[in-house]
Amino acid sequence: MIITSLEYLPGVTVDKHLGLVQGSSVRSKHAGRDIMAGLKSIFGGELVGYTELLQESREEAVQRLIEQARSIEANAVLNVRFSTSSIASGAAEIFVYGAAVQIVETP
């Protein structure tokens, strides 16, 4: 499965557009990470626990996008975009979406 932020790929032709596909993950903060983040914010620096949490969420959201694309027989997702939003106090959503297509190599 090709996943790209490009609108088109060199050397391939979009044979069929299958529609929008998406994936999301909603995660809440962990109390232990919150305590460490609070201490880190006093002294400055990267909040590693939150960085890891967001990375895990992105990976999960992309896997859900891929599953949805495969279910409609896409072999690529073009123009992929990410969005984040706060859902509730201490919880955030990572949302990923793109255009599911079937591509063929250009002769």
ROLO-979678 format. One record per atom (N, C-alpha, C): residue in one letter; x, y, z. Coordinates in steps of 0.02 Angstrom, whole numbers, padded with zeros to 5 digits, always signed. Example, Ala and Ser with C-alpha at 12.3 -4.5 7.8 and 13.67 -1.06 7.14 Angstrom:
# residues 2
a+00660-00284+00390
a+00615-00225+00390
a+00660-00165+00390
s+00642-00112+00354
s+00684-00053+00357
s+00645+00002+00394
***
This chain:
# residues 107
m+00043-00059+00000
m+00000+00000+00000
m+00045+00062+00000
i+00034+00105-00048
i+00071+00168-00052
i+00031+00221-00015
i+00063+00254+00032
i+00032+00309+00070
i+00076+00370+00059
t+00047+00424+00032
t+00088+00482+00016
t+00047+00547+00025
s+00083+00600+00039
s+00052+00666+00043
s+00048+00699-00026
l+00079+00667-00076
l+00076+00694-00145
l+00006+00687-00174
e-00012+00733-00219
e-00077+00728-00253
e-00076+00678-00310
y-00016+00667-00337
y-00008+00617-00390
y+00062+00589-00384
l+00073+00530-00414
l+00138+00498-00411
l+00169+00494-00481
p+00231+00513-00488
p+00264+00506-00553
p+00268+00433-00573
g+00255+00419-00636
g+00262+00351-00662
g+00202+00306-00652
v+00149+00333-00622
v+00088+00293-00614
v+00028+00334-00636
t-00025+00298-00653
t-00088+00329-00672
t-00142+00307-00623
v-00182+00355-00602
v-00240+00337-00560
v-00291+00306-00606
d-00304+00242-00596
d-00352+00204-00636
d-00423+00213-00610
k-00429+00219-00544
k-00495+00224-00515
k-00491+00261-00448
h-00535+00309-00438
h-00540+00344-00374
h-00595+00310-00334
l-00578+00289-00272
l-00625+00250-00232
l-00657+00289-00175
g-00634+00350-00165
g-00664+00392-00113
g-00617+00407-00056
l-00644+00442-00007
l-00607+00463+00051
l-00600+00405+00100
v-00541+00397+00127
v-00530+00349+00182
v-00500+00387+00241
q-00510+00359+00300
q-00488+00395+00360
q-00471+00347+00415
g-00435+00372+00463
g-00419+00334+00523
g-00409+00383+00579
s-00425+00362+00640
s-00415+00407+00696
s-00397+00367+00759
s-00369+00403+00806
s-00352+00374+00871
s-00361+00429+00923
v-00396+00412+00976
v-00406+00459+01031
v-00370+00430+01091
r-00326+00470+01119
r-00287+00447+01176
r-00292+00498+01233
s-00288+00473+01293
s-00288+00518+01351
s-00219+00516+01383
k-00206+00568+01421
k-00142+00572+01455
k-00140+00522+01513
h-00080+00499+01528
h-00068+00453+01582
h-00045+00494+01643
a-00070+00479+01701
a-00054+00517+01762
a+00022+00521+01773
g+00057+00466+01763
g+00130+00466+01772
g+00164+00512+01723
r+00141+00511+01660
r+00169+00555+01610
r+00154+00628+01627
d+00094+00640+01654
d+00074+00708+01673
d+00121+00737+01726
i+00138+00696+01775
i+00182+00719+01829
i+00250+00737+01800
m+00277+00692+01759
m+00343+00704+01729
m+00340+00765+01682
a+00286+00773+01645
a+00279+00830+01600
a+00277+00895+01640
g+00243+00893+01696
g+00240+00953+01739
g+00309+00973+01764
l+00348+00923+01784
l+00416+00937+01807
l+00459+00962+01749
k+00452+00931+01692
k+00492+00950+01634
k+00476+01021+01612
s+00412+01041+01617
s+00393+01108+01595
s+00425+01162+01638
i+00443+01145+01700
i+00477+01193+01743
i+00549+01205+01718
f+00582+01151+01697
f+00652+01156+01677
f+00662+01162+01602
g+00610+01149+01563
g+00615+01153+01491
g+00638+01088+01460
g+00627+01081+01395
g+00648+01021+01359
g+00589+00984+01330
e+00606+00932+01293
e+00555+00892+01259
e+00516+00851+01310
l+00451+00847+01299
l+00407+00805+01340
l+00404+00736+01306
v+00453+00694+01320
v+00463+00631+01285
v+00402+00586+01291
g+00371+00583+01349
g+00311+00541+01358
g+00256+00561+01311
y+00246+00626+01302
y+00193+00649+01256
y+00213+00637+01183
t+00277+00646+01168
t+00301+00632+01100
t+00287+00560+01082
e+00303+00514+01128
e+00291+00443+01116
e+00216+00429+01108
l+00175+00460+01150
l+00102+00451+01147
l+00075+00473+01080
l+00098+00530+01055
l+00074+00554+00990
l+00098+00510+00934
q+00160+00486+00937
q+00186+00441+00886
q+00145+00377+00883
e+00130+00347+00941
e+00088+00287+00943
e+00019+00301+00913
s-00009+00358+00928
s-00075+00376+00902
s-00074+00384+00826
r-00021+00417+00800
r-00015+00425+00727
r-00010+00357+00693
e+00031+00313+00721
e+00039+00246+00691
e-00027+00208+00691
e-00064+00212+00746
e-00128+00178+00750
e-00178+00207+00700
a-00181+00273+00694
a-00226+00306+00647
a-00209+00286+00575
v-00145+00284+00558
v-00124+00265+00490
v-00143+00193+00476
q-00134+00148+00524
q-00154+00078+00514
q-00228+00072+00501
r-00268+00111+00536
r-00341+00110+00524
r-00358+00137+00455
l-00322+00188+00432
l-00331+00214+00364
l-00315+00160+00313
i-00260+00125+00323
i-00239+00071+00277
i-00291+00015+00276
e-00316-00004+00334
e-00367-00057+00337
e-00429-00037+00297
q-00450+00026+00305
q-00509+00049+00269
q-00495+00051+00194
a-00436+00073+00174
a-00418+00075+00103
a-00417+00005+00073
r-00388-00043+00109
r-00386-00112+00084
r-00456-00141+00078
s-00500-00123+00123
s-00568-00150+00121
s-00607-00130+00059
i-00585-00075+00027
i-00618-00054-00035
i-00573-00065-00096
e-00521-00107-00086
e-00476-00130-00138
e-00432-00075-00168
a-00414-00027-00127
a-00367+00025-00149
a-00296-00004-00143
n-00251+00021-00186
n-00181+00002-00179
n-00137+00063-00164
a-00170+00120-00154
a-00133+00181-00135
a-00182+00230-00103
v-00154+00274-00061
v-00193+00329-00033
v-00152+00392-00046
l-00181+00438-00083
l-00147+00499-00103
l-00171+00559-00062
n-00132+00612-00063
n-00149+00675-00031
n-00166+00666+00043
v-00126+00626+00077
v-00139+00611+00148
v-00124+00671+00192
r-00169+00684+00238
r-00162+00740+00285
r-00177+00717+00356
f-00144+00750+00404
f-00155+00736+00475
f-00187+00797+00507
s-00228+00783+00557
s-00259+00837+00596
s-00261+00814+00668
t-00255+00861+00714
t-00261+00846+00785
t-00313+00891+00816
s-00345+00867+00868
s-00393+00909+00904
s-00399+00885+00975
s-00417+00930+01018
s-00429+00914+01088
s-00501+00890+01094
i-00511+00831+01122
i-00578+00802+01129
i-00608+00821+01196
a-00568+00814+01248
a-00589+00830+01316
a-00526+00849+01355
s-00535+00869+01416
s-00477+00886+01457
s-00433+00824+01463
g-00372+00830+01438
g-00325+00775+01443
g-00331+00722+01389
a-00372+00733+01337
a-00379+00684+01283
a-00374+00720+01216
a-00339+00688+01169
a-00331+00718+01102
a-00343+00665+01049
e-00364+00689+00990
e-00376+00645+00933
e-00325+00660+00879
i-00298+00607+00850
i-00258+00612+00789
i-00303+00585+00734
f-00312+00624+00681
f-00355+00605+00626
f-00314+00608+00562
v-00318+00556+00521
v-00281+00554+00458
v-00331+00536+00403
y-00324+00568+00345
y-00371+00556+00290
y-00336+00565+00223
g-00365+00535+00172
g-00337+00541+00105
g-00382+00510+00053
a-00362+00514-00009
a-00400+00488-00065
a-00377+00418-00082
a-00423+00370-00075
a-00407+00300-00092
a-00413+00291-00168
v-00363+00261-00198
v-00362+00252-00270
v-00333+00183-00288
q-00346+00164-00350
q-00312+00108-00381
q-00266+00138-00433
i-00202+00122-00428
i-00154+00150-00475
i-00125+00093-00518
v-00101+00112-00576
v-00065+00066-00621
v-00003+00101-00646
e+00050+00063-00659
e+00111+00093-00684
e+00100+00119-00755
t+00127+00178-00768
t+00122+00207-00834
t+00175+00174-00879
p+00154+00149-00938
p+00202+00116-00982
p+00254+00164-01010
***
